[in-house]
Amino acid sequence: MLHLVADVGGTNCRLALADAGGVRSDTVRRFANDAYGSFAEVARGYIAAHPGVTSAAIAIAGPVGKGEGRLTNRDWHFDADALAQDLSLDSVHLLNDLEALGHAICVLGEGSLRHLSGEPIEDEPQAMVVGLGTGFNVSVAHRPSGVVYAAEMGHARLPHPVATIIEGAVDDARAFDTVEHLLSGRGLAKFHKARTGIDCKPEDVGGTVGGPETLDIMADALGAFVRELAYIYLPEGGIYFNGSLARTLLNNSTEARALAPLTQDGGFDGRMARIPTYLLTDDFSALYGCARYLSVGVA
């Protein structure tokens, strides 16, 4: 049986075929969303070039529920039944992109990860993915059962320890009232402008006047937030970071700052500090998560 798996972000779509053996790496393709009017248009062309597809699992960077979803950062809407009919498929399943990554961490090999801190423990069932890219979100995975719990954490309010850091760095911290308003690529650019008056792309912040200091403060904010998440969810199977902002903050210059609130926490006799952390390094991780979602029968 042949499946379409897709990872749909605000800027790009990644599509591939999957079968009983998992994702077929030779079929992975990337498409720029600006060149298409809808995801259905992207998928129709791909499926026409790859006949035999019977079902699809689609990871969406936005809220998903009851067979419907939408992108947070693009006006694309998804209806599973309508897509199945449009694409002549038996079934279509929609997942939040962080939910797909929750499934992915159950199957990704060491070559797709970079170990950052902590002590890996194989038999700890509960793990968490923290996604920092165009937006922010998390998912929690119970790996033995194959169950992944979705969330929309980006729309939650900043916890007090994080808000305190921001209040000490900018004149008006009210513009950063939700998690995603701060801990995202756009949040980084917005925060840097609030600090320095410099308007630039997120990827350019570090090279501007005051940029290194902005990254230091953002790393402190991320660390404070991750500590809160660790106590809420106890992800002793690991915290897995993903996304462009995660790669920016978890690098040689700011990695220690971002992880310090967790690695230096003595709570529960050092149990919190031992939680392992990783950085996902495979851009196609969500595709592997979609394939696992189909294979474990939770669809």
N, C-alpha and C positions, 0 to 999 in steps of 0.2 A: 504494500500500500504506500502511495506516495503523497506527501503532505507539503503544503506551502507554509513556511514559517517566515514571519516578518517582524521587524523592529522599526516602528514608525516614530521618528522624533519630529521636532518642529522644523528642522532644516533638511534632513535626509531620511530616506527609507533604505533599509537593508533587507533584502529578500534572499531566500535560499530554499532548496528542497531538502526534505528529511524523509527517512524511511526507518525501518526497524533498527538499523545500525546507527541512527542519529543524523546529524546534519551532514549533508554532502558538501564538503568544503569547496569543491570545484564549481559549485552552482551559486555561490554567494555573489550577489550583485548589489551595488549601491546606486541610488537614484536621488537626484536633487529635487526636492519638493516643488521648488519654484517653476519647474518645467512642466508641472502637471496640475490639473484642476481638482483632483481627488485621489485618494488612495486606490479606489476601484480602477481608475485609469492606469495607474502604475501596474497594478496586479494583473489586469487583463492582458497587457502586452507581455508580461513575464510568463504568465500561464500559457499564452499562445505559443511561446517559444519552447515550452516544456510540457508537452501533453502528458496526460495520465494522472494529474493531480486530482485527488478526491476530497481533500479537506484542508483547512487552514487554521493556524493559530497565530494571532496577530497581537503583538505587544505595542501598546499605545502610551505615549508620554502625556498622560492626562487621565481624568477620572473615567472609570468603567463600572457599569452595573447593569444587570438584567439584560445582557445582550446588546447594550448600547454603550458608546463611548465617544469622547471628543478629545482632540489635541488641545492642550492648554495654550500653546503659543502659535496656533494656526487654526484657521476656521475650517477644519475638516471634521466631519461627523461620521460615525461608524454605526451601522446597524447590522448585526450578525446575520439575521435572516435575509435582509435585502442583499447583502454581499454574497451570501451563498447562492441566491437566485441569479444575481448579476454575473457571477463568475462560474456558474454551472458546477457548483461543488455540493457535496452531500451535507457538509456542515462547516461552519465557521465559528471559531471561539476567540473571544476578545479578552485580553489581559492588560492590566496596568503594566508598564515597562519594568517597574521595580518588582512587581509580582513575578514577572518572567525571570528577572535576575535572581530572585529567591530560589526558583527552580534550578537556575544555572549553577549556583554554588554547590549544588548536590552532585554535579557531574563534571565540573571543570577540573582539569589536571593541574599539576604544579606549574606547568609551563604557561598557564594563563593567569598566574597570580604572582604577586611579590609580597613575601612575608615582611611585615613591618615591626611588629612587637608581640610580646606575650608568648605563651607556651601552648602550641597546638595540642588539643586533646581529642582523640579520634571518636570517643564514645559520647561526647557531649551533643545532645540532639538539637539544641536550639541555637540558631544563628541569625544574623541580621545583615541586610544590605543597606548601605547609606549612599544614596545617589546625589551627587552635586554636579550639575551640568547647567543646561539652560534653566532648569528648575531645581527643586529639591523634593525628595521623598525617601521613604524607607519601606522595607518589607521585612517580615519575620518568618523564618522557615523552620519547621519541625521536620528535619531531614529524614528520619526513619519512616514517617508516615506519608511523606510526599506532600504534606499540607503546607501551603504558604499563605500567610495572612497579609492582605493588602492594606494600604493606608493612604491618607492624603496629608502627611505630616507637614508639607510645605505651607499649608494654609493655617497651621496652628500658630498661636502667639509665641513669641520668643520667651523662653524661660528667664527668670530673674537674673541668674548668673551671666547669661549672654547679654541681656539688655543692659546690665551694669557696665560691661566692657564697652558697648557701643556708646552709651551715654557719656563716658569719659573721653570719647574720641571725636565726637561731632557736636555741633551746636544744637541740632534738632534731630533727636533720635527717633522721633515719632514716625518718620518715613520708613523706618525699618521695624514695623510692628509685627510682621509675620516672619516665619523662618525663611521662606523663599525670597522675601524682599531683601534679605541679607545674604544667606548662604546659597548663592547661585552665581552663575557667571554675570548675569545682569546686576545682581546685588553687589558683586565686587566692584563693577564699574561705577555704580551709583554711590557706593560708600566712598570710593576713591575721590569722586567728584565732590562729595560733601566735605571731605577732609581737605582737599587741595585746590578745588576749583578746576581741576584738569578733567576734561571730557575725552575719554578714549575707550577703545574696545577692551574687554576683559583681559584678553591675551597680551595686551600692551601695557598693562598697569605696572608691572615690575620694572619696566625700563624708563618710567617717567620720574620726574621729581617727586619725592615722597612715596614712590611706589613700593620700595622694600618695606617701609614702615607700615603701609597699608596692608601688605601681605602678612606681616608679623601680627598685626591686630586681628586680621581675619583668621589666622591660624589659632590665636588665643580663643577667639569666639567659637570656632569649630571644636576645639578641644573641650571647652566648657559644655558645649551642647552634647558632644559624644558621651561625656561622663554622665549627663542626665539620662541619656538613652540607655546606657549600660545598666543603671540602677532600675530603670522602668522595665526592661525586657530581659535582663540577665542572659545576654547572648554568649554563653560560655563556649559555644561551638565556633565562635568567631564573629568579628565585625568586618564586613567586606565593603570597601569604599569603591565607588565607581563614578566616572564622569570627568569632564575637563577641569573643573575647579578642584576636584579631589587630587588630580594629578599635579595641579599647580601648587597646592598647599602641602601635599605630602611629598615634598622633594627635599634635597639635601639641606637647604637653608631654613626651611620652616617645619620640616617633619617633626622634629623633637618637640617644638612648641605645641604643635597640634595634638600630639599624643600624650604630652606630659600630664594633663589632668587625669588621665586614665592610668598611665604607667606608674605614676607616683602616688596613686591612691592606695592607702593601706587598709581599706575597708574589707571586713570579713577575712581577717588574717592574710591580707594580700591577694585574696581571691579575685578582686576586681582588676588589679594590675596584671594578673596572669591571663586575662581574656586576650586571645590572639587577635591581631588585626592584620588585614591584607589589603592590597590594592589590586583591583581587577585590571589586567593589562591587555585583555583580548577585546577588541572593538565589537566582536560578534557574539559576545557572551549571551545577550538576550535571545539570540536565535537558538542557542543550545538549550536555554530555558524553555522556550516554546516547544521544542522537540520533546523535552522531558515531560512537560505538562501533558502532551498528548499520549506519551508512552506509559505513564503511570496510571492512566485511566481516570484522572480526576476531572477530565473534561466532560 
